Amino acid sequence: MTTHGDAVGPSALSAVPAVSDEKDQVSVAESGPSERTGMGRTRPVNLGNSPHPVEPPPAVGRLATALSRLRAALGAVSYPLVLPSAEEARRVGAALHAQVDDYLLPRLARLDAPLLVVVGGSTGAGKSTLVNSLVQAPVSSAGVLRPTTRSPVLVTHPDDVAWFGRGGLLPGLTRTGEPSTDPNALQVVPAPTIGPGLALLDAPDVDSVVDHNRKLAAQLLAAADLWLFVTTAARYADAVPWELLKTARLRGTVIALVLDRVPIDAAAEVSAHLGEMLTAHDLGAAPLFVLPETDLDDRGLLPDAAVGPMRLWFAKLAVDADARSAVVRQTLDGALGAFAPALTGLADAADEQARTAQHLDERVDAAYRNARRTTEEGLQDGRLLRGEVLARWQEFIGTGEFLRSLESRVGHLRDRLVAAITGRPAPGRNLQIAMESQLVTLLRGVTADAAEQAYSAWQAHPAGAGLLIPDLQHPSADLPQRADRLVRDWQQWILDLVRREAADKRVVARGAAYAVNGVGLAVMIAVFTSTAFIPTGLEVAAGAGSAVAAQKVLEAVFGDQAIRTLATRARTELLARVDELLQSEAARYTERTAAVRLEVEPGALLRQAAAEVEEARKELALTGSGS
């Protein structure tokens, strides 16, 4: 059985995978760890040279400010409507928000902080055994039963415990010094066998059957300066890990791979196939370590011959500040560069939410516009003068002989109106009640129809259906009381208007409250017919001359122009109050889409924040090219 490990491929010891075309890639076998130059090419890094950390330039602060604004924008935009793009947008938005908190802002605050290597991979790939073997101590317990539910383990040099222990990176995880089953804890283990400047984090399985484990693994990988992906000869072609590898590549994360438990007789074939897959996925420059099948020692560790080359690789990386800086800067720049397309997708999804919310609101507006139009028509076509209102009006005005006399004896109307009102208060009150009842019935009917129309319109749209609750199908529970109050308040408003406008009219002075009431009722009757007081055939037929009677009464008291102004004002006031009632009813729907409508359009907010981050990234030029 083979007891040694090999790193295969042209970049086996490359701290930074080549980023230019193939002819510009520098073989690590010749040059060792490399970093990008200002022209996008690679250059060798002098291993063993550890200069003092360089103070970050002012552009770092500007980038951190832009990221903080982006973070706020990501938190402000939601995707509450049920749309095909919503679920993915929520997932991506949450992931970007977490990456800003977990990695980008902390890393920008300390570009010279120790390098974080996240060891991830499939279930049972041997991640914990590999970590233990690299630090030569059983620091991370290997799970026998699957899935293993425990906190992730971070192993670092004692000198670096302060950095990883105080919660700069991954601030949402509680630090602990002991093994824990708390999935939101991070166990920090000091190990002098790992060089200062570097830490290994044993992450949960990327394909775990436990949902929290999978999400935590993705979160940890997004916070990695370097991702050490571990797979086996039996599982290297699994779909889930390759999806994550693709995501890591798109983010610009520096990646190294370990092919574990490779049978000796299949090593060449499996390694070649995996190399082809890596090349096909634009990962051909990633370092690849091949570990043969081997027995573990009595501490459960791999033999030194198997992991020695990998341990040496990490040791060189740990002591080389330039190499570590190259890894950090490329991963950081790649993560920032990947924000642009991701945020474009989020902005498009946010725009779709806003358009859909507007579309749903328009359906509600249409339903309640119909209600308003029906109310307005009801005040014009004479329907409100039928039945009880007509009977009470005729009772209030007097006999048919009196109605006929209005045509020839308008000049004596003031005295007769005062006498009639003074001696007969009851008919006026009955008329007021009848008009109130008719108008309330109309309002209750139109609001019920509007609620039903809006409900049906939303029910026909998946996003609208997702917002509906049964109560929306009917007017609000207190609508009858509010409609009653609206009509009574409007009637009182008319009486107050008549009192103010007729303050110098003798009829009011002589008739006191009864005269005001009578004129007010006549104004109401006029509003129930037509603004212009020119009754149509329908109005005359329905009202039996009531519109003419109302007009003559008002002309006798105020004069022709005055009564037109009074009636117009009364009608306008009534419709304004009806508008408020309908708007409050429509708001029961539109308040459910309000989360999508921000002061600034969500998509524009995200695009602006993304542009600021990209501008700051280019100014900082983390990899030297600024592109």
C-alpha positions in Angstrom: 0.0 0.0 0.0 1.3 3.4 -1.0 2.1 5.6 2.0 2.9 8.9 0.4 0.9 11.8 -1.1 1.5 13.6 -4.4 0.5 17.0 -5.6 -0.3 16.8 -9.3 -1.0 19.3 -11.9 0.9 22.4 -13.1 -0.1 24.5 -10.0 0.5 22.0 -7.2 2.1 24.6 -4.9 0.5 27.7 -6.4 -0.9 30.0 -3.6 -2.8 31.9 -6.3 -4.2 30.2 -9.4 -3.2 31.8 -12.6 -5.8 34.2 -13.8 -4.7 35.0 -17.3 -4.7 32.8 -20.4 -2.9 29.5 -20.5 0.3 30.7 -22.0 0.8 33.2 -19.2 0.5 30.6 -16.4 3.7 30.0 -14.5 4.4 26.4 -13.5 4.8 26.1 -9.7 7.2 23.4 -10.2 9.5 26.1 -11.6 8.4 29.2 -9.7 6.6 28.3 -6.4 3.8 30.4 -5.1 2.8 33.2 -7.4 0.7 36.4 -7.4 -0.8 38.6 -10.0 1.1 41.7 -11.3 -0.4 44.9 -12.5 -0.7 43.5 -16.1 -2.7 40.4 -15.0 0.3 38.1 -15.4 1.9 36.0 -12.7 5.2 36.4 -11.1 7.1 34.1 -8.6 6.9 35.0 -4.9 10.1 34.6 -2.9 9.3 31.9 -0.3 10.6 32.5 3.1 10.5 36.2 2.7 8.2 37.7 5.4 8.1 41.5 5.2 6.3 43.5 7.9 2.5 44.1 7.2 1.8 47.2 5.1 -0.7 49.8 6.3 -3.8 49.6 4.1 -4.3 52.5 1.7 -7.1 55.1 2.2 -9.1 53.4 -0.6 -9.7 50.5 1.8 -11.8 52.8 4.0 -13.8 54.0 1.0 -14.4 50.4 0.0 -15.5 49.5 3.5 -18.0 52.5 3.4 -19.4 51.3 0.1 -19.8 47.8 1.4 -21.6 49.1 4.5 -24.0 51.0 2.2 -24.5 47.8 0.2 -25.2 45.9 3.3 -27.9 48.4 4.3 -29.4 48.1 0.8 -29.5 44.3 0.9 -31.2 44.5 4.3 -33.8 47.1 3.0 -34.9 45.1 -0.1 -37.3 42.2 0.4 -38.9 39.9 -2.0 -42.3 39.1 -0.3 -44.4 38.5 -3.5 -44.7 34.9 -4.7 -42.8 35.1 -8.0 -40.4 32.6 -9.7 -37.4 34.8 -9.0 -38.3 35.5 -5.4 -36.9 32.5 -3.6 -33.6 32.6 -5.3 -33.3 36.3 -4.7 -33.9 35.9 -1.0 -31.3 33.2 -0.9 -28.7 35.1 -2.8 -29.5 38.3 -0.9 -29.1 36.6 2.4 -25.8 35.0 1.3 -24.3 38.3 0.1 -25.4 40.0 3.3 -23.8 37.3 5.3 -20.6 37.4 3.3 -20.3 41.1 3.8 -20.6 40.6 7.6 -18.7 37.3 7.9 -15.8 38.0 5.5 -15.5 41.2 3.5 -15.8 43.9 6.2 -13.6 42.0 8.7 -11.0 41.1 6.1 -10.8 44.7 4.8 -10.3 45.8 8.4 -7.3 43.6 8.6 -5.8 42.7 5.3 -2.7 41.4 7.1 -4.7 39.1 9.4 -4.0 35.3 9.4 -5.1 33.4 6.4 -8.3 31.3 6.8 -8.3 27.9 5.1 -11.8 26.3 5.1 -11.7 22.6 4.7 -14.9 21.5 3.0 -16.2 18.6 1.1 -18.7 15.7 0.9 -20.0 13.5 3.6 -17.4 11.0 4.8 -14.6 12.5 2.7 -12.2 12.5 5.6 -12.0 16.3 6.3 -11.6 15.9 10.1 -8.9 13.2 9.7 -7.1 15.4 7.2 -7.1 18.4 9.5 -5.9 16.3 12.5 -3.2 14.8 10.3 -2.0 18.2 9.1 -1.7 19.6 12.7 -0.5 16.2 14.0 -3.0 16.1 16.8 -6.6 14.9 17.2 -8.1 18.4 17.4 -11.3 17.7 15.4 -13.3 14.6 16.2 -14.1 12.5 13.1 -17.7 11.5 13.1 -18.5 7.8 12.8 -22.2 8.2 12.6 -23.7 10.3 9.8 -24.7 13.1 9.8 -22.4 14.4 12.5 -24.0 17.3 14.4 -21.3 19.4 16.1 -19.9 22.9 16.0 -17.2 23.5 13.3 -13.6 23.5 14.6 -11.0 26.2 13.8 -7.3 25.3 14.4 -4.8 28.1 14.6 -1.4 28.9 16.1 -1.6 30.2 19.7 -0.3 33.6 18.5 -3.4 34.0 16.2 -6.1 32.8 18.7 -6.9 36.5 19.5 -7.7 37.3 15.9 -10.0 34.3 15.3 -11.3 34.2 18.9 -12.7 37.7 19.1 -15.2 37.3 16.3 -13.9 39.5 13.6 -14.5 36.9 10.9 -17.9 35.1 11.2 -19.2 37.3 14.0 -22.5 35.4 14.1 -20.8 32.3 15.5 -20.2 32.0 19.3 -16.6 31.2 20.1 -15.9 28.3 22.4 -12.8 26.5 23.6 -14.6 23.1 24.0 -16.4 20.7 21.7 -20.0 21.6 21.4 -23.2 20.3 19.8 -24.4 23.9 19.3 -24.5 24.4 15.6 -24.0 28.1 16.0 -20.8 27.8 17.9 -17.2 27.8 16.6 -14.6 25.9 18.5 -11.3 27.6 18.4 -8.3 25.3 19.1 -4.7 26.5 19.5 -2.1 24.2 18.0 1.6 25.1 17.9 2.2 22.6 15.1 0.5 24.9 12.6 2.5 27.9 11.7 1.4 31.4 12.7 -0.4 33.3 10.0 -2.7 30.5 8.9 -5.7 28.6 10.3 -7.6 25.5 9.2 -11.4 25.4 9.7 -13.1 22.0 9.6 -16.5 22.7 8.1 -19.7 20.6 8.0 -20.5 18.4 5.0 -21.6 20.4 2.0 -24.1 17.6 1.1 -25.3 16.9 4.7 -28.9 15.7 5.1 -29.2 18.2 7.9 -30.3 21.5 6.4 -28.5 23.7 9.0 -25.2 21.8 8.3 -25.5 22.5 4.6 -26.2 26.2 5.1 -23.4 26.6 7.7 -21.0 24.9 5.3 -21.9 27.4 2.5 -21.6 30.3 5.0 -18.1 29.1 6.1 -16.9 28.6 2.5 -18.0 32.1 1.7 -15.7 33.4 4.5 -12.7 31.4 3.3 -9.5 33.1 2.0 -8.7 29.6 0.6 -11.0 26.7 0.2 -9.4 23.2 0.6 -12.0 20.9 -1.1 -11.7 17.3 0.0 -13.3 14.5 -2.0 -12.7 10.8 -2.5 -12.0 8.5 -5.4 -15.5 7.2 -5.1 -17.3 10.5 -4.9 -15.3 13.1 -6.8 -17.9 13.4 -9.6 -20.9 14.1 -7.3 -23.0 17.0 -8.4 -23.4 19.0 -5.2 -19.6 19.6 -4.6 -19.2 20.7 -8.2 -22.0 23.2 -7.9 -20.2 24.7 -4.9 -16.8 24.6 -6.7 -18.4 26.5 -9.5 -19.8 29.1 -7.0 -16.4 29.4 -5.4 -14.7 29.9 -8.8 -17.3 32.6 -9.8 -16.6 34.3 -6.5 -12.9 34.2 -7.2 -12.1 32.1 -4.1 -8.6 30.5 -4.2 -9.2 26.7 -4.3 -7.0 23.7 -3.7 -8.2 20.1 -3.9 -7.5 16.9 -2.1 -8.4 13.6 -3.7 -8.5 11.1 -0.8 -8.5 7.3 -0.5 -7.3 6.6 -4.0 -6.5 3.0 -4.7 -2.9 2.6 -5.9 -3.9 0.8 -9.1 -6.4 3.5 -10.0 -4.5 6.6 -9.0 -3.3 7.6 -12.5 -6.7 7.0 -14.1 -8.8 8.8 -11.4 -6.3 11.7 -11.2 -6.4 12.2 -14.9 -10.2 12.1 -15.0 -10.5 14.6 -12.2 -7.9 16.8 -13.9 -10.1 16.8 -17.0 -13.1 17.8 -15.0 -11.2 20.6 -13.3 -10.1 21.9 -16.7 -13.6 21.7 -18.0 -14.8 23.8 -15.1 -12.0 26.4 -15.5 -10.3 25.0 -12.4 -7.3 23.4 -14.1 -4.8 25.7 -12.3 -6.0 24.7 -8.8 -3.5 22.7 -6.8 -4.5 19.0 -6.5 -3.2 16.6 -3.8 -3.8 12.9 -4.2 -3.8 10.8 -1.0 -3.6 7.0 -1.5 -5.6 4.5 0.5 -3.7 3.9 3.7 -4.1 2.8 7.3 -4.4 5.3 10.1 -2.0 5.2 13.1 -3.1 4.6 16.6 -4.2 8.3 17.0 -6.4 8.1 13.9 -3.9 10.2 11.8 -2.7 9.7 8.3 1.0 8.6 8.0 3.4 11.5 7.6 4.4 10.2 4.2 0.9 10.7 2.9 0.3 14.2 4.1 3.9 15.5 4.3 3.9 17.3 0.9 0.6 19.1 1.8 1.9 20.0 5.3 5.0 21.5 3.7 2.8 23.4 1.2 0.9 25.0 4.1 4.1 25.6 6.1 5.6 27.6 3.2 2.4 29.5 2.8 2.3 30.3 6.5 5.7 31.8 6.6 5.4 33.8 3.4 3.6 37.0 4.0 3.6 37.9 0.2 2.1 34.5 -0.7 -0.6 34.9 1.9 -1.3 38.4 0.9 -1.7 37.3 -2.7 -4.2 34.7 -1.7 -6.2 37.1 0.5 -6.2 39.8 -2.2 -7.2 37.5 -5.0 -10.0 36.0 -3.0 -11.2 39.3 -1.7 -11.1 40.9 -5.2 -12.8 37.9 -6.7 -15.6 38.1 -4.1 -16.1 41.8 -4.7 -16.0 41.3 -8.5 -18.7 38.6 -8.2 -21.0 41.0 -6.5 -21.8 42.9 -9.8 -23.6 40.1 -11.6 -25.3 38.8 -8.4 -26.6 42.3 -7.6 -27.8 42.8 -11.1 -29.9 39.6 -10.7 -31.2 40.9 -7.3 -32.0 44.3 -8.8 -33.9 42.7 -11.6 -35.8 40.5 -9.1 -36.6 43.6 -7.0 -37.8 45.5 -10.1 -40.1 42.5 -10.9 -41.4 42.7 -7.4 -42.1 46.4 -7.8 -43.8 46.0 -11.1 -46.0 43.2 -9.8 -46.9 45.2 -6.7 -47.9 48.1 -9.0 -49.9 45.7 -11.2 -51.7 44.3 -8.1 -52.4 47.8 -6.8 -53.8 48.9 -10.2 -56.3 46.0 -10.0 -57.4 47.3 -6.6 -57.5 50.9 -7.8 -59.7 49.8 -10.7 -62.2 48.0 -8.4 -62.5 51.0 -6.1 -62.7 53.4 -9.1 -65.7 51.5 -10.2 -67.2 51.9 -6.8 -66.6 55.7 -6.9 -68.1 55.9 -10.4 -71.2 53.9 -9.3 -71.6 56.2 -6.4 -71.4 59.3 -8.7 -73.9 57.8 -11.1 -76.2 57.1 -8.2 -76.2 60.8 -7.4 -77.1 61.7 -10.9 -79.6 59.2 -12.3 -82.4 59.6 -9.7 -82.2 56.2 -8.2 -81.8 57.6 -4.7 -85.1 59.5 -5.0 -87.1 56.3 -5.4 -89.2 54.8 -2.6 -89.0 56.1 0.9 -87.0 59.3 0.0 -89.6 60.3 -2.6 -92.5 59.7 -0.2 -90.8 61.7 2.6 -89.9 64.6 0.3 -93.5 64.9 -0.9 -94.7 64.7 2.7 -92.2 67.4 3.7 -93.0 69.8 0.8 -96.8 69.5 1.1 -99.7 68.6 -1.1 -99.8 68.5 -4.8 -101.6 71.8 -4.9 -98.6 73.3 -3.0 -96.2 71.8 -5.5 -98.2 73.3 -8.4 -98.4 76.7 -6.7 -94.6 76.8 -6.6 -94.6 77.6 -10.4 -96.6 80.8 -10.0 -96.0 82.0 -6.5 -92.3 81.8 -6.0 -92.4 85.4 -4.7 -94.4 84.3 -1.6 -92.4 81.2 -0.9 -90.3 82.5 1.9 -93.2 83.0 4.2 -95.0 79.8 3.3 -91.7 77.8 3.7 -91.2 79.2 7.2 -94.7 78.4 8.1 -94.6 74.9 6.8 -91.3 74.1 8.4 -92.2 75.7 11.7 -95.4 73.8 12.0 -94.2 70.4 10.7 -90.8 69.3 12.0 -91.4 65.6 11.9 -91.6 65.2 8.1 -88.2 67.0 7.8 -86.6 64.5 10.2 -88.2 61.6 8.4 -86.8 62.8 5.1 -83.3 63.2 6.5 -83.4 59.7 7.9 -84.7 58.3 4.6 -81.9 60.0 2.6 -79.3 58.8 5.1 -80.5 55.3 4.7 -80.5 55.4 0.9 -77.0 56.8 0.8 -75.6 54.3 3.4 -77.1 51.5 1.4 -75.5 52.7 -1.7 -72.1 53.0 0.0 -72.3 49.6 1.6 -73.2 48.1 -1.8 -70.4 49.6 -3.8 -67.7 48.8 -1.2 -68.9 45.2 -1.1 -68.7 45.0 -4.8 -65.2 46.6 -4.9 -63.9 44.2 -2.2 -65.1 41.2 -4.2 -63.7 42.5 -7.5 -60.3 43.2 -5.9 -60.2 39.8 -4.2 -61.0 38.1 -7.5 -58.4 40.1 -9.4 -55.7 39.2 -6.9 -56.8 35.6 -6.7 -56.1 35.3 -10.4 -52.5 36.2 -9.9 -50.1 33.9 -8.0 -48.4 36.8 -6.2 -51.8 38.3 -5.3 -53.2 35.0 -4.2 -50.2 34.6 -1.8 -51.2 37.8 -0.1 -54.9 37.2 0.3 -56.7 36.5 3.6 -60.4 35.7 3.8 -61.4 39.0 5.4 -60.3 40.9 2.3 -63.2 39.4 0.3 -65.6 41.6 2.2 -65.6 45.2 3.4 -64.0 45.9 6.7 -66.1 44.9 9.7 -66.8 48.5 10.8 -67.7 49.7 7.3 -71.5 50.0 8.2 -70.7 52.3 11.2 -68.2 54.4 9.2 -70.7 54.8 6.3 -73.4 55.9 8.8 -71.0 58.4 10.3 -69.9 59.7 6.9 -73.5 60.5 5.8 -74.5 62.0 9.2 -71.4 64.2 9.2 -72.0 65.3 5.6 -75.6 66.2 6.4 -74.4 68.3 9.3 -71.8 69.9 7.1 -74.6 71.0 4.7 -76.6 72.5 7.5 -73.5 74.4 8.7 -73.0 75.6 5.1 -76.5 76.8 4.7 -76.3 78.6 8.1 -73.1 80.4 7.0 -74.3 81.2 3.4 -77.7 82.4 4.4 -76.8 84.4 7.5 -78.2 87.6 6.0 -81.4 86.0 4.5 -84.6 87.0 6.2 -86.0 83.5 5.8 -83.4 82.1 8.2 -83.8 84.9 10.7 -87.6 84.4 10.7 -87.6 80.6 10.6 -84.6 80.0 12.9 -83.4 76.3 13.0 -86.4 75.0 11.1 -85.6 77.2 8.1 -82.0 76.1 8.0 -83.0 72.5 8.2 -85.5 72.9 5.4 -83.1 74.6 3.1 -80.5 72.0 4.0 -82.8 69.2 3.1 -83.6 70.8 -0.2 -79.9 71.0 -1.0 -79.5 67.3 -0.2 -82.4 66.4 -2.5 -80.8 68.5 -5.2 -77.5 66.6 -4.7 -79.4 63.4 -5.1 -80.4 64.4 -8.6 -78.0 66.4 -10.7 -75.4 69.1 -10.2 -76.9 71.4 -12.8 -80.5 71.0 -11.5 -81.8 70.4 -14.9 -83.8 67.2 -14.3 -83.8 64.6 -17.0 -86.8 62.6 -18.0 -85.6 59.8 -15.7 -85.3 62.1 -12.8 -88.7 63.6 -13.3 -90.3 60.2 -13.7 -88.5 58.8 -10.6 -88.9 61.9 -8.5 -92.3 63.0 -9.6 -91.2 66.6 -9.8 -89.1 66.5 -6.6 -86.0 67.9 -8.4 -88.0 70.8 -9.7 -89.5 71.4 -6.3 -86.0 71.4 -4.6 -84.8 73.8 -7.3 -87.6 76.2 -6.8 -87.3 76.1 -3.0 -83.6 77.0 -3.2 -84.1 79.6 -5.9 -86.7 81.3 -3.7 -84.3 81.4 -0.8 -80.9 82.1 -2.4 -81.3 82.9 -6.1 -80.4 80.8 -9.1 -76.6 81.2 -9.1 -76.3 80.7 -5.3 -78.2 77.4 -5.3 -76.0 76.0 -8.1 -72.9 76.9 -6.0 -74.4 75.4 -2.9 -75.4 72.1 -4.5 -72.1 71.8 -6.4 -70.1 72.3 -3.1 -72.3 69.8 -1.3 -71.9 67.2 -4.0 -68.1 67.7 -4.2 -67.9 67.4 -0.4 -69.9 64.2 -0.4 -67.7 62.6 -3.1 -64.5 63.7 -1.3 -65.7 61.9 1.8 -66.7 58.9 -0.2 -63.2 58.9 -1.7 -61.6 58.8 1.7 -63.9 55.9 2.7 -63.0 54.0 -0.5 -59.3 54.7 -0.1 -59.3 53.3 3.4 -61.0 50.2 2.2 -58.5 49.8 -0.7 -55.6 50.3 1.7 -56.5 46.9 3.3 -55.1 45.5 0.0 -52.4 48.0 -0.9 -50.8 47.8 2.6 -50.0 44.2 1.8 -47.8 45.3 -1.1 -46.3 48.2 0.7 -43.2 46.2 1.7 -42.2 46.2 -2.0 -42.6 50.0 -2.4 -39.7 51.9 -0.9 -38.9 55.6 -0.9 -36.2 54.7 -3.5 -37.0 52.0 -6.0 -35.4 48.7 -4.8 -33.7 47.9 -8.0 -32.2 51.3 -8.3 -31.0 51.2 -4.7 -29.2 47.9 -5.3 -27.7 49.1 -8.6 -26.4 52.3 -7.0 -24.8 50.4 -4.1 -23.3 47.9 -6.5 -21.8 50.6 -8.6 -20.2 52.3 -5.5 -18.6 49.0 -4.5 -17.3 48.3 -8.0 -15.8 51.8 -8.2 -14.1 51.4 -4.9 -12.8 48.0 -5.8 -11.2 49.3 -8.9 -9.7 52.2 -7.1 -8.2 49.9 -4.5 -6.8 47.5 -7.1 -6.3 44.6 -4.8 -4.6 42.4 -7.4 -2.7 45.2 -8.9 -4.7 45.7 -12.2 -7.8 47.4 -10.8 -10.1 45.5 -13.1 
